[in-house]
């Protein structure tokens, strides 16, 4: 990898890892693990910093947090799309987690309880069929467990949103669920392209 294609986070993690590695006399493998871990930590930290700084400037920290939490819960089970470039990931994160909640809040887009439950159950159904497709492509039992987790998490969010008195909270929860589900299908397309190339 050329120096020009290395991100700022990778450069910082490489510098820190080399200094610590020299002091602790780490092997190349341990040094590489430390460098990777630090790079991931720095990337995630910088994204969260930008997201919540902008959310604070727009006075929408709670809407952003609600959307982000719903997305994160779903994301843990759906194996969604990951942008290859850190900068692209940051831009997408700002779009999904700041701009969309800002628009929902500014234009008072509210989803009723009935609409939320219907849309959430549709997401559960989509995840169910997606899980079946994944399970058919692989004999690994962990994927079946993953399908169960997807359904359980989406049902939990459906129930949690259904009992909320605020339509706005329901709307933001649904937004997070929809973003995660959408990105899961983007990942599928990427995987299919890779299979075709090989």
CNS distance restraints for C-alpha pairs under 8 A (distance, minus, plus):
assign (resid   1 and name CA) (resid   5 and name CA) 6.73 0.50 0.50
assign (resid   1 and name CA) (resid   6 and name CA) 7.22 0.50 0.50
assign (resid   2 and name CA) (resid   6 and name CA) 6.78 0.50 0.50
assign (resid   6 and name CA) (resid  10 and name CA) 6.11 0.50 0.50
assign (resid   6 and name CA) (resid  11 and name CA) 6.63 0.50 0.50
assign (resid   7 and name CA) (resid  11 and name CA) 6.34 0.50 0.50
assign (resid   7 and name CA) (resid  86 and name CA) 7.48 0.50 0.50
assign (resid   8 and name CA) (resid  12 and name CA) 6.21 0.50 0.50
assign (resid   9 and name CA) (resid  13 and name CA) 6.07 0.50 0.50
assign (resid   9 and name CA) (resid  39 and name CA) 5.49 0.50 0.50
assign (resid   9 and name CA) (resid  42 and name CA) 5.80 0.50 0.50
assign (resid   9 and name CA) (resid  43 and name CA) 6.16 0.50 0.50
assign (resid  10 and name CA) (resid  14 and name CA) 5.94 0.50 0.50
assign (resid  10 and name CA) (resid  35 and name CA) 7.68 0.50 0.50
assign (resid  10 and name CA) (resid  36 and name CA) 7.93 0.50 0.50
assign (resid  10 and name CA) (resid  39 and name CA) 5.18 0.50 0.50
assign (resid  11 and name CA) (resid  15 and name CA) 6.26 0.50 0.50
assign (resid  12 and name CA) (resid  16 and name CA) 6.21 0.50 0.50
assign (resid  12 and name CA) (resid  39 and name CA) 7.68 0.50 0.50
assign (resid  13 and name CA) (resid  17 and name CA) 5.85 0.50 0.50
assign (resid  13 and name CA) (resid  35 and name CA) 5.34 0.50 0.50
assign (resid  13 and name CA) (resid  36 and name CA) 7.53 0.50 0.50
assign (resid  13 and name CA) (resid  38 and name CA) 5.33 0.50 0.50
assign (resid  13 and name CA) (resid  39 and name CA) 5.25 0.50 0.50
assign (resid  13 and name CA) (resid  42 and name CA) 7.81 0.50 0.50
assign (resid  14 and name CA) (resid  18 and name CA) 6.09 0.50 0.50
assign (resid  14 and name CA) (resid  35 and name CA) 5.55 0.50 0.50
assign (resid  15 and name CA) (resid  19 and name CA) 6.46 0.50 0.50
assign (resid  16 and name CA) (resid  20 and name CA) 6.26 0.50 0.50
assign (resid  16 and name CA) (resid  35 and name CA) 7.87 0.50 0.50
assign (resid  17 and name CA) (resid  21 and name CA) 5.68 0.50 0.50
assign (resid  17 and name CA) (resid  31 and name CA) 6.37 0.50 0.50
assign (resid  17 and name CA) (resid  34 and name CA) 6.25 0.50 0.50
assign (resid  17 and name CA) (resid  35 and name CA) 5.42 0.50 0.50
assign (resid  17 and name CA) (resid  38 and name CA) 7.95 0.50 0.50
assign (resid  18 and name CA) (resid  22 and name CA) 6.07 0.50 0.50
assign (resid  18 and name CA) (resid  31 and name CA) 7.30 0.50 0.50
assign (resid  19 and name CA) (resid  23 and name CA) 6.49 0.50 0.50
assign (resid  20 and name CA) (resid  24 and name CA) 6.10 0.50 0.50
assign (resid  21 and name CA) (resid  25 and name CA) 5.38 0.50 0.50
assign (resid  21 and name CA) (resid  26 and name CA) 4.95 0.50 0.50
assign (resid  21 and name CA) (resid  27 and name CA) 7.81 0.50 0.50
assign (resid  21 and name CA) (resid  31 and name CA) 6.07 0.50 0.50
assign (resid  22 and name CA) (resid  26 and name CA) 6.87 0.50 0.50
assign (resid  26 and name CA) (resid  30 and name CA) 5.92 0.50 0.50
assign (resid  26 and name CA) (resid  31 and name CA) 5.98 0.50 0.50
assign (resid  27 and name CA) (resid  31 and name CA) 6.04 0.50 0.50
assign (resid  28 and name CA) (resid  32 and name CA) 6.04 0.50 0.50
assign (resid  29 and name CA) (resid  33 and name CA) 6.26 0.50 0.50
assign (resid  30 and name CA) (resid  34 and name CA) 6.18 0.50 0.50
assign (resid  31 and name CA) (resid  35 and name CA) 6.08 0.50 0.50
assign (resid  32 and name CA) (resid  36 and name CA) 6.10 0.50 0.50
assign (resid  33 and name CA) (resid  37 and name CA) 6.11 0.50 0.50
assign (resid  34 and name CA) (resid  38 and name CA) 6.07 0.50 0.50
assign (resid  35 and name CA) (resid  39 and name CA) 6.09 0.50 0.50
assign (resid  36 and name CA) (resid  40 and name CA) 6.23 0.50 0.50
assign (resid  37 and name CA) (resid  41 and name CA) 6.19 0.50 0.50
assign (resid  38 and name CA) (resid  42 and name CA) 6.06 0.50 0.50
assign (resid  39 and name CA) (resid  43 and name CA) 6.09 0.50 0.50
assign (resid  40 and name CA) (resid  44 and name CA) 6.14 0.50 0.50
assign (resid  41 and name CA) (resid  45 and name CA) 5.99 0.50 0.50
assign (resid  42 and name CA) (resid  46 and name CA) 5.98 0.50 0.50
assign (resid  43 and name CA) (resid  47 and name CA) 6.24 0.50 0.50
assign (resid  43 and name CA) (resid  86 and name CA) 7.02 0.50 0.50
assign (resid  44 and name CA) (resid  48 and name CA) 6.19 0.50 0.50
assign (resid  45 and name CA) (resid  49 and name CA) 6.04 0.50 0.50
assign (resid  46 and name CA) (resid  50 and name CA) 6.21 0.50 0.50
assign (resid  47 and name CA) (resid  51 and name CA) 6.07 0.50 0.50
assign (resid  47 and name CA) (resid  90 and name CA) 5.71 0.50 0.50
assign (resid  47 and name CA) (resid  93 and name CA) 7.53 0.50 0.50
assign (resid  48 and name CA) (resid  52 and name CA) 6.06 0.50 0.50
assign (resid  49 and name CA) (resid  53 and name CA) 5.88 0.50 0.50
assign (resid  50 and name CA) (resid  54 and name CA) 6.08 0.50 0.50
assign (resid  50 and name CA) (resid  94 and name CA) 7.78 0.50 0.50
assign (resid  51 and name CA) (resid  55 and name CA) 6.10 0.50 0.50
assign (resid  51 and name CA) (resid  93 and name CA) 7.27 0.50 0.50
assign (resid  51 and name CA) (resid  94 and name CA) 5.84 0.50 0.50
assign (resid  51 and name CA) (resid  97 and name CA) 7.18 0.50 0.50
assign (resid  51 and name CA) (resid  98 and name CA) 6.58 0.50 0.50
assign (resid  52 and name CA) (resid  56 and name CA) 5.86 0.50 0.50
assign (resid  52 and name CA) (resid  61 and name CA) 6.58 0.50 0.50
assign (resid  52 and name CA) (resid  64 and name CA) 7.80 0.50 0.50
assign (resid  53 and name CA) (resid  57 and name CA) 6.28 0.50 0.50
assign (resid  54 and name CA) (resid  58 and name CA) 6.26 0.50 0.50
assign (resid  54 and name CA) (resid  98 and name CA) 7.35 0.50 0.50
assign (resid  55 and name CA) (resid  59 and name CA) 5.93 0.50 0.50
assign (resid  55 and name CA) (resid  60 and name CA) 5.12 0.50 0.50
assign (resid  55 and name CA) (resid  61 and name CA) 5.06 0.50 0.50
assign (resid  55 and name CA) (resid  64 and name CA) 6.75 0.50 0.50
assign (resid  55 and name CA) (resid  98 and name CA) 6.16 0.50 0.50
assign (resid  56 and name CA) (resid  60 and name CA) 6.18 0.50 0.50
assign (resid  56 and name CA) (resid  61 and name CA) 5.60 0.50 0.50
assign (resid  58 and name CA) (resid 102 and name CA) 7.73 0.50 0.50
assign (resid  60 and name CA) (resid  64 and name CA) 6.14 0.50 0.50
assign (resid  60 and name CA) (resid 101 and name CA) 7.72 0.50 0.50
assign (resid  60 and name CA) (resid 102 and name CA) 6.74 0.50 0.50
assign (resid  60 and name CA) (resid 105 and name CA) 7.92 0.50 0.50
assign (resid  61 and name CA) (resid  65 and name CA) 5.96 0.50 0.50
assign (resid  62 and name CA) (resid  66 and name CA) 6.08 0.50 0.50
assign (resid  63 and name CA) (resid  67 and name CA) 6.26 0.50 0.50
assign (resid  63 and name CA) (resid 101 and name CA) 5.99 0.50 0.50
assign (resid  63 and name CA) (resid 102 and name CA) 7.77 0.50 0.50
assign (resid  63 and name CA) (resid 105 and name CA) 7.57 0.50 0.50
assign (resid  63 and name CA) (resid 169 and name CA) 7.57 0.50 0.50
assign (resid  63 and name CA) (resid 172 and name CA) 6.57 0.50 0.50
assign (resid  64 and name CA) (resid  68 and name CA) 5.93 0.50 0.50
assign (resid  64 and name CA) (resid  97 and name CA) 5.71 0.50 0.50
assign (resid  64 and name CA) (resid  98 and name CA) 6.01 0.50 0.50
assign (resid  64 and name CA) (resid 101 and name CA) 5.98 0.50 0.50
assign (resid  64 and name CA) (resid 102 and name CA) 8.00 0.50 0.50
assign (resid  65 and name CA) (resid  69 and name CA) 5.97 0.50 0.50
assign (resid  66 and name CA) (resid  70 and name CA) 6.34 0.50 0.50
assign (resid  66 and name CA) (resid 169 and name CA) 7.19 0.50 0.50
assign (resid  66 and name CA) (resid 172 and name CA) 6.17 0.50 0.50
assign (resid  66 and name CA) (resid 173 and name CA) 6.30 0.50 0.50
assign (resid  66 and name CA) (resid 176 and name CA) 7.87 0.50 0.50
assign (resid  67 and name CA) (resid  71 and name CA) 6.14 0.50 0.50
assign (resid  67 and name CA) (resid  97 and name CA) 6.62 0.50 0.50
assign (resid  67 and name CA) (resid 101 and name CA) 7.23 0.50 0.50
assign (resid  67 and name CA) (resid 172 and name CA) 5.05 0.50 0.50
assign (resid  67 and name CA) (resid 173 and name CA) 5.45 0.50 0.50
assign (resid  67 and name CA) (resid 174 and name CA) 7.86 0.50 0.50
assign (resid  67 and name CA) (resid 175 and name CA) 6.29 0.50 0.50
assign (resid  67 and name CA) (resid 176 and name CA) 4.58 0.50 0.50
assign (resid  68 and name CA) (resid  72 and name CA) 5.99 0.50 0.50
assign (resid  68 and name CA) (resid  97 and name CA) 6.29 0.50 0.50
assign (resid  68 and name CA) (resid 176 and name CA) 6.26 0.50 0.50
assign (resid  69 and name CA) (resid  73 and name CA) 6.15 0.50 0.50
assign (resid  69 and name CA) (resid 176 and name CA) 7.47 0.50 0.50
assign (resid  70 and name CA) (resid  74 and name CA) 6.36 0.50 0.50
assign (resid  70 and name CA) (resid 157 and name CA) 7.40 0.50 0.50
assign (resid  70 and name CA) (resid 173 and name CA) 5.47 0.50 0.50
assign (resid  70 and name CA) (resid 174 and name CA) 7.77 0.50 0.50
assign (resid  70 and name CA) (resid 176 and name CA) 4.94 0.50 0.50
assign (resid  70 and name CA) (resid 177 and name CA) 5.97 0.50 0.50
assign (resid  71 and name CA) (resid  75 and name CA) 5.79 0.50 0.50
assign (resid  71 and name CA) (resid 173 and name CA) 7.94 0.50 0.50
assign (resid  71 and name CA) (resid 176 and name CA) 4.25 0.50 0.50
assign (resid  71 and name CA) (resid 177 and name CA) 5.49 0.50 0.50
assign (resid  71 and name CA) (resid 179 and name CA) 6.80 0.50 0.50
assign (resid  71 and name CA) (resid 180 and name CA) 5.54 0.50 0.50
assign (resid  72 and name CA) (resid  76 and name CA) 6.24 0.50 0.50
assign (resid  72 and name CA) (resid 176 and name CA) 7.99 0.50 0.50
assign (resid  72 and name CA) (resid 180 and name CA) 7.98 0.50 0.50
assign (resid  73 and name CA) (resid  77 and name CA) 7.48 0.50 0.50
assign (resid  73 and name CA) (resid 153 and name CA) 6.90 0.50 0.50
assign (resid  74 and name CA) (resid  78 and name CA) 6.22 0.50 0.50
assign (resid  74 and name CA) (resid 150 and name CA) 6.84 0.50 0.50
assign (resid  74 and name CA) (resid 153 and name CA) 6.45 0.50 0.50
assign (resid  74 and name CA) (resid 154 and name CA) 6.88 0.50 0.50
assign (resid  74 and name CA) (resid 177 and name CA) 6.45 0.50 0.50
assign (resid  74 and name CA) (resid 180 and name CA) 6.18 0.50 0.50
assign (resid  74 and name CA) (resid 181 and name CA) 7.87 0.50 0.50
assign (resid  75 and name CA) (resid  79 and name CA) 6.37 0.50 0.50
assign (resid  75 and name CA) (resid  80 and name CA) 6.36 0.50 0.50
assign (resid  75 and name CA) (resid 180 and name CA) 5.78 0.50 0.50
assign (resid  77 and name CA) (resid 146 and name CA) 5.99 0.50 0.50
assign (resid  77 and name CA) (resid 147 and name CA) 7.67 0.50 0.50
assign (resid  77 and name CA) (resid 149 and name CA) 6.10 0.50 0.50
assign (resid  77 and name CA) (resid 150 and name CA) 5.24 0.50 0.50
assign (resid  78 and name CA) (resid 146 and name CA) 7.66 0.50 0.50
assign (resid  78 and name CA) (resid 150 and name CA) 6.31 0.50 0.50
assign (resid  78 and name CA) (resid 180 and name CA) 7.36 0.50 0.50
assign (resid  78 and name CA) (resid 181 and name CA) 7.32 0.50 0.50
assign (resid  78 and name CA) (resid 184 and name CA) 6.15 0.50 0.50
assign (resid  79 and name CA) (resid 184 and name CA) 6.29 0.50 0.50
assign (resid  79 and name CA) (resid 187 and name CA) 7.83 0.50 0.50
assign (resid  80 and name CA) (resid 180 and name CA) 6.65 0.50 0.50
assign (resid  80 and name CA) (resid 181 and name CA) 7.55 0.50 0.50
assign (resid  80 and name CA) (resid 183 and name CA) 5.10 0.50 0.50
assign (resid  80 and name CA) (resid 184 and name CA) 3.93 0.50 0.50
assign (resid  80 and name CA) (resid 185 and name CA) 7.34 0.50 0.50
assign (resid  80 and name CA) (resid 186 and name CA) 7.44 0.50 0.50
assign (resid  80 and name CA) (resid 187 and name CA) 5.71 0.50 0.50
assign (resid  81 and name CA) (resid 183 and name CA) 5.11 0.50 0.50
assign (resid  81 and name CA) (resid 184 and name CA) 5.77 0.50 0.50
assign (resid  81 and name CA) (resid 185 and name CA) 7.68 0.50 0.50
assign (resid  81 and name CA) (resid 186 and name CA) 5.82 0.50 0.50
assign (resid  81 and name CA) (resid 187 and name CA) 4.29 0.50 0.50
assign (resid  82 and name CA) (resid  89 and name CA) 7.48 0.50 0.50
assign (resid  82 and name CA) (resid 187 and name CA) 7.52 0.50 0.50
assign (resid  83 and name CA) (resid  88 and name CA) 6.40 0.50 0.50
assign (resid  83 and name CA) (resid  89 and name CA) 5.25 0.50 0.50
assign (resid  84 and name CA) (resid  88 and name CA) 7.64 0.50 0.50
assign (resid  84 and name CA) (resid  89 and name CA) 7.55 0.50 0.50
assign (resid  85 and name CA) (resid  89 and name CA) 6.25 0.50 0.50
assign (resid  86 and name CA) (resid  90 and name CA) 6.21 0.50 0.50
assign (resid  87 and name CA) (resid  91 and name CA) 6.29 0.50 0.50
assign (resid  88 and name CA) (resid  92 and name CA) 6.14 0.50 0.50
assign (resid  89 and name CA) (resid  93 and name CA) 5.98 0.50 0.50
assign (resid  90 and name CA) (resid  94 and name CA) 6.17 0.50 0.50
assign (resid  91 and name CA) (resid  95 and name CA) 6.24 0.50 0.50
assign (resid  92 and name CA) (resid  96 and name CA) 6.06 0.50 0.50
assign (resid  93 and name CA) (resid  97 and name CA) 5.63 0.50 0.50
assign (resid  93 and name CA) (resid  98 and name CA) 7.53 0.50 0.50
assign (resid  94 and name CA) (resid  98 and name CA) 5.07 0.50 0.50
assign (resid  94 and name CA) (resid  99 and name CA) 6.43 0.50 0.50
assign (resid  95 and name CA) (resid  99 and name CA) 4.86 0.50 0.50
assign (resid  95 and name CA) (resid 100 and name CA) 6.39 0.50 0.50
assign (resid  96 and name CA) (resid 100 and name CA) 5.56 0.50 0.50
assign (resid  96 and name CA) (resid 101 and name CA) 7.67 0.50 0.50
assign (resid  96 and name CA) (resid 179 and name CA) 7.31 0.50 0.50
assign (resid  97 and name CA) (resid 101 and name CA) 6.30 0.50 0.50
assign (resid  98 and name CA) (resid 102 and name CA) 5.91 0.50 0.50
assign (resid  99 and name CA) (resid 103 and name CA) 6.17 0.50 0.50
assign (resid 100 and name CA) (resid 104 and name CA) 6.20 0.50 0.50
assign (resid 101 and name CA) (resid 105 and name CA) 6.04 0.50 0.50
assign (resid 101 and name CA) (resid 172 and name CA) 6.83 0.50 0.50
assign (resid 102 and name CA) (resid 106 and name CA) 5.88 0.50 0.50
assign (resid 103 and name CA) (resid 107 and name CA) 5.84 0.50 0.50
assign (resid 103 and name CA) (resid 108 and name CA) 7.93 0.50 0.50
assign (resid 103 and name CA) (resid 109 and name CA) 7.92 0.50 0.50
assign (resid 104 and name CA) (resid 108 and name CA) 5.68 0.50 0.50
assign (resid 104 and name CA) (resid 109 and name CA) 4.90 0.50 0.50
assign (resid 104 and name CA) (resid 110 and name CA) 7.56 0.50 0.50
assign (resid 104 and name CA) (resid 171 and name CA) 7.94 0.50 0.50
assign (resid 104 and name CA) (resid 172 and name CA) 7.81 0.50 0.50
assign (resid 105 and name CA) (resid 109 and name CA) 6.67 0.50 0.50
assign (resid 105 and name CA) (resid 168 and name CA) 7.79 0.50 0.50
assign (resid 108 and name CA) (resid 168 and name CA) 7.82 0.50 0.50
assign (resid 109 and name CA) (resid 168 and name CA) 7.39 0.50 0.50
assign (resid 109 and name CA) (resid 171 and name CA) 7.43 0.50 0.50
assign (resid 110 and name CA) (resid 167 and name CA) 5.34 0.50 0.50
assign (resid 110 and name CA) (resid 168 and name CA) 5.24 0.50 0.50
assign (resid 110 and name CA) (resid 170 and name CA) 7.74 0.50 0.50
assign (resid 110 and name CA) (resid 171 and name CA) 5.67 0.50 0.50
assign (resid 111 and name CA) (resid 115 and name CA) 6.08 0.50 0.50
assign (resid 111 and name CA) (resid 116 and name CA) 6.01 0.50 0.50
assign (resid 111 and name CA) (resid 167 and name CA) 5.52 0.50 0.50
assign (resid 111 and name CA) (resid 168 and name CA) 6.96 0.50 0.50
assign (resid 111 and name CA) (resid 170 and name CA) 6.49 0.50 0.50
assign (resid 111 and name CA) (resid 171 and name CA) 5.15 0.50 0.50
assign (resid 112 and name CA) (resid 116 and name CA) 6.04 0.50 0.50
assign (resid 112 and name CA) (resid 167 and name CA) 5.69 0.50 0.50
assign (resid 112 and name CA) (resid 170 and name CA) 7.71 0.50 0.50
assign (resid 113 and name CA) (resid 117 and name CA) 6.20 0.50 0.50
assign (resid 113 and name CA) (resid 161 and name CA) 7.79 0.50 0.50
assign (resid 113 and name CA) (resid 162 and name CA) 5.78 0.50 0.50
assign (resid 113 and name CA) (resid 167 and name CA) 6.95 0.50 0.50
assign (resid 113 and name CA) (resid 170 and name CA) 7.43 0.50 0.50
assign (resid 114 and name CA) (resid 118 and name CA) 6.22 0.50 0.50
assign (resid 115 and name CA) (resid 119 and name CA) 6.08 0.50 0.50
assign (resid 116 and name CA) (resid 120 and name CA) 5.91 0.50 0.50
assign (resid 116 and name CA) (resid 158 and name CA) 7.64 0.50 0.50
assign (resid 116 and name CA) (resid 161 and name CA) 7.47 0.50 0.50
assign (resid 116 and name CA) (resid 162 and name CA) 7.14 0.50 0.50
assign (resid 116 and name CA) (resid 170 and name CA) 6.63 0.50 0.50
assign (resid 116 and name CA) (resid 171 and name CA) 7.28 0.50 0.50
assign (resid 116 and name CA) (resid 174 and name CA) 6.88 0.50 0.50
assign (resid 117 and name CA) (resid 121 and name CA) 5.99 0.50 0.50
assign (resid 117 and name CA) (resid 158 and name CA) 6.14 0.50 0.50
assign (resid 117 and name CA) (resid 161 and name CA) 7.91 0.50 0.50
assign (resid 117 and name CA) (resid 162 and name CA) 6.39 0.50 0.50
assign (resid 118 and name CA) (resid 122 and name CA) 6.21 0.50 0.50
assign (resid 119 and name CA) (resid 123 and name CA) 6.32 0.50 0.50
assign (resid 119 and name CA) (resid 174 and name CA) 7.77 0.50 0.50
assign (resid 120 and name CA) (resid 124 and name CA) 6.28 0.50 0.50
assign (resid 120 and name CA) (resid 154 and name CA) 7.23 0.50 0.50
assign (resid 120 and name CA) (resid 155 and name CA) 7.77 0.50 0.50
assign (resid 120 and name CA) (resid 158 and name CA) 5.70 0.50 0.50
assign (resid 120 and name CA) (resid 174 and name CA) 6.91 0.50 0.50
assign (resid 120 and name CA) (resid 177 and name CA) 7.88 0.50 0.50
assign (resid 121 and name CA) (resid 125 and name CA) 6.17 0.50 0.50
assign (resid 121 and name CA) (resid 155 and name CA) 7.59 0.50 0.50
assign (resid 121 and name CA) (resid 158 and name CA) 7.27 0.50 0.50
assign (resid 122 and name CA) (resid 126 and name CA) 6.16 0.50 0.50
assign (resid 123 and name CA) (resid 127 and name CA) 6.11 0.50 0.50
assign (resid 123 and name CA) (resid 154 and name CA) 7.51 0.50 0.50
assign (resid 123 and name CA) (resid 177 and name CA) 7.80 0.50 0.50
assign (resid 123 and name CA) (resid 178 and name CA) 7.52 0.50 0.50
assign (resid 123 and name CA) (resid 181 and name CA) 7.35 0.50 0.50
assign (resid 124 and name CA) (resid 128 and name CA) 6.11 0.50 0.50
assign (resid 124 and name CA) (resid 150 and name CA) 7.89 0.50 0.50
assign (resid 124 and name CA) (resid 151 and name CA) 5.81 0.50 0.50
assign (resid 124 and name CA) (resid 154 and name CA) 6.00 0.50 0.50
assign (resid 124 and name CA) (resid 155 and name CA) 6.95 0.50 0.50
assign (resid 125 and name CA) (resid 129 and name CA) 6.38 0.50 0.50
assign (resid 126 and name CA) (resid 130 and name CA) 6.05 0.50 0.50
assign (resid 127 and name CA) (resid 131 and name CA) 5.92 0.50 0.50
assign (resid 127 and name CA) (resid 147 and name CA) 7.40 0.50 0.50
assign (resid 127 and name CA) (resid 150 and name CA) 6.64 0.50 0.50
assign (resid 127 and name CA) (resid 151 and name CA) 6.71 0.50 0.50
assign (resid 127 and name CA) (resid 181 and name CA) 7.70 0.50 0.50
assign (resid 128 and name CA) (resid 132 and name CA) 6.40 0.50 0.50
assign (resid 128 and name CA) (resid 147 and name CA) 6.78 0.50 0.50
assign (resid 128 and name CA) (resid 150 and name CA) 7.93 0.50 0.50
assign (resid 128 and name CA) (resid 151 and name CA) 6.74 0.50 0.50
assign (resid 129 and name CA) (resid 133 and name CA) 6.36 0.50 0.50
assign (resid 130 and name CA) (resid 134 and name CA) 6.27 0.50 0.50
assign (resid 131 and name CA) (resid 135 and name CA) 6.06 0.50 0.50
assign (resid 131 and name CA) (resid 143 and name CA) 7.57 0.50 0.50
assign (resid 131 and name CA) (resid 144 and name CA) 7.17 0.50 0.50
assign (resid 131 and name CA) (resid 146 and name CA) 7.71 0.50 0.50
assign (resid 131 and name CA) (resid 147 and name CA) 4.87 0.50 0.50
assign (resid 132 and name CA) (resid 136 and name CA) 6.18 0.50 0.50
assign (resid 132 and name CA) (resid 147 and name CA) 7.71 0.50 0.50
assign (resid 133 and name CA) (resid 137 and name CA) 6.50 0.50 0.50
assign (resid 134 and name CA) (resid 138 and name CA) 6.54 0.50 0.50
assign (resid 134 and name CA) (resid 143 and name CA) 7.03 0.50 0.50
assign (resid 135 and name CA) (resid 139 and name CA) 6.45 0.50 0.50
assign (resid 135 and name CA) (resid 140 and name CA) 7.43 0.50 0.50
assign (resid 135 and name CA) (resid 143 and name CA) 5.98 0.50 0.50
assign (resid 135 and name CA) (resid 144 and name CA) 6.16 0.50 0.50
assign (resid 138 and name CA) (resid 143 and name CA) 7.70 0.50 0.50
assign (resid 140 and name CA) (resid 144 and name CA) 7.43 0.50 0.50
assign (resid 141 and name CA) (resid 145 and name CA) 6.45 0.50 0.50
assign (resid 142 and name CA) (resid 146 and name CA) 6.02 0.50 0.50
assign (resid 143 and name CA) (resid 147 and name CA) 6.18 0.50 0.50
assign (resid 144 and name CA) (resid 148 and name CA) 6.40 0.50 0.50
assign (resid 145 and name CA) (resid 149 and name CA) 6.20 0.50 0.50
assign (resid 146 and name CA) (resid 150 and name CA) 6.17 0.50 0.50
assign (resid 147 and name CA) (resid 151 and name CA) 6.40 0.50 0.50
assign (resid 148 and name CA) (resid 152 and name CA) 6.11 0.50 0.50
assign (resid 149 and name CA) (resid 153 and name CA) 6.01 0.50 0.50
assign (resid 150 and name CA) (resid 154 and name CA) 6.15 0.50 0.50
assign (resid 151 and name CA) (resid 155 and name CA) 5.97 0.50 0.50
assign (resid 152 and name CA) (resid 156 and name CA) 6.04 0.50 0.50
assign (resid 153 and name CA) (resid 157 and name CA) 6.26 0.50 0.50
assign (resid 154 and name CA) (resid 158 and name CA) 6.08 0.50 0.50
assign (resid 154 and name CA) (resid 177 and name CA) 7.66 0.50 0.50
assign (resid 155 and name CA) (resid 159 and name CA) 6.15 0.50 0.50
assign (resid 156 and name CA) (resid 160 and name CA) 6.00 0.50 0.50
assign (resid 157 and name CA) (resid 161 and name CA) 5.83 0.50 0.50
assign (resid 157 and name CA) (resid 173 and name CA) 7.45 0.50 0.50
assign (resid 158 and name CA) (resid 162 and name CA) 5.91 0.50 0.50
assign (resid 159 and name CA) (resid 163 and name CA) 6.34 0.50 0.50
assign (resid 160 and name CA) (resid 164 and name CA) 6.60 0.50 0.50
assign (resid 161 and name CA) (resid 169 and name CA) 7.34 0.50 0.50
assign (resid 161 and name CA) (resid 170 and name CA) 5.10 0.50 0.50
assign (resid 161 and name CA) (resid 173 and name CA) 6.90 0.50 0.50
assign (resid 162 and name CA) (resid 170 and name CA) 7.38 0.50 0.50
assign (resid 164 and name CA) (resid 169 and name CA) 7.29 0.50 0.50
assign (resid 164 and name CA) (resid 170 and name CA) 6.91 0.50 0.50
assign (resid 166 and name CA) (resid 170 and name CA) 6.57 0.50 0.50
assign (resid 167 and name CA) (resid 171 and name CA) 6.14 0.50 0.50
assign (resid 168 and name CA) (resid 172 and name CA) 6.29 0.50 0.50
assign (resid 169 and name CA) (resid 173 and name CA) 6.13 0.50 0.50
assign (resid 170 and name CA) (resid 174 and name CA) 6.11 0.50 0.50
assign (resid 171 and name CA) (resid 175 and name CA) 6.12 0.50 0.50
assign (resid 172 and name CA) (resid 176 and name CA) 6.34 0.50 0.50
assign (resid 173 and name CA) (resid 177 and name CA) 6.32 0.50 0.50
assign (resid 174 and name CA) (resid 178 and name CA) 6.04 0.50 0.50
assign (resid 175 and name CA) (resid 179 and name CA) 6.17 0.50 0.50
assign (resid 176 and name CA) (resid 180 and name CA) 6.33 0.50 0.50
assign (resid 177 and name CA) (resid 181 and name CA) 6.21 0.50 0.50
assign (resid 178 and name CA) (resid 182 and name CA) 5.97 0.50 0.50
assign (resid 179 and name CA) (resid 183 and name CA) 6.20 0.50 0.50
assign (resid 180 and name CA) (resid 184 and name CA) 6.30 0.50 0.50
assign (resid 181 and name CA) (resid 185 and name CA) 6.87 0.50 0.50
assign (resid 182 and name CA) (resid 186 and name CA) 6.64 0.50 0.50
assign (resid 183 and name CA) (resid 187 and name CA) 6.30 0.50 0.50
assign (resid 184 and name CA) (resid 188 and name CA) 6.53 0.50 0.50
assign (resid 185 and name CA) (resid 189 and name CA) 6.45 0.50 0.50
assign (resid 186 and name CA) (resid 190 and name CA) 6.43 0.50 0.50
assign (resid 187 and name CA) (resid 191 and name CA) 6.17 0.50 0.50
assign (resid 188 and name CA) (resid 192 and name CA) 6.20 0.50 0.50
assign (resid 189 and name CA) (resid 193 and name CA) 6.24 0.50 0.50
assign (resid 190 and name CA) (resid 194 and name CA) 6.35 0.50 0.50
assign (resid 191 and name CA) (resid 195 and name CA) 6.27 0.50 0.50
assign (resid 192 and name CA) (resid 196 and name CA) 6.25 0.50 0.50
assign (resid 193 and name CA) (resid 197 and name CA) 6.26 0.50 0.50
assign (resid 194 and name CA) (resid 198 and name CA) 6.31 0.50 0.50
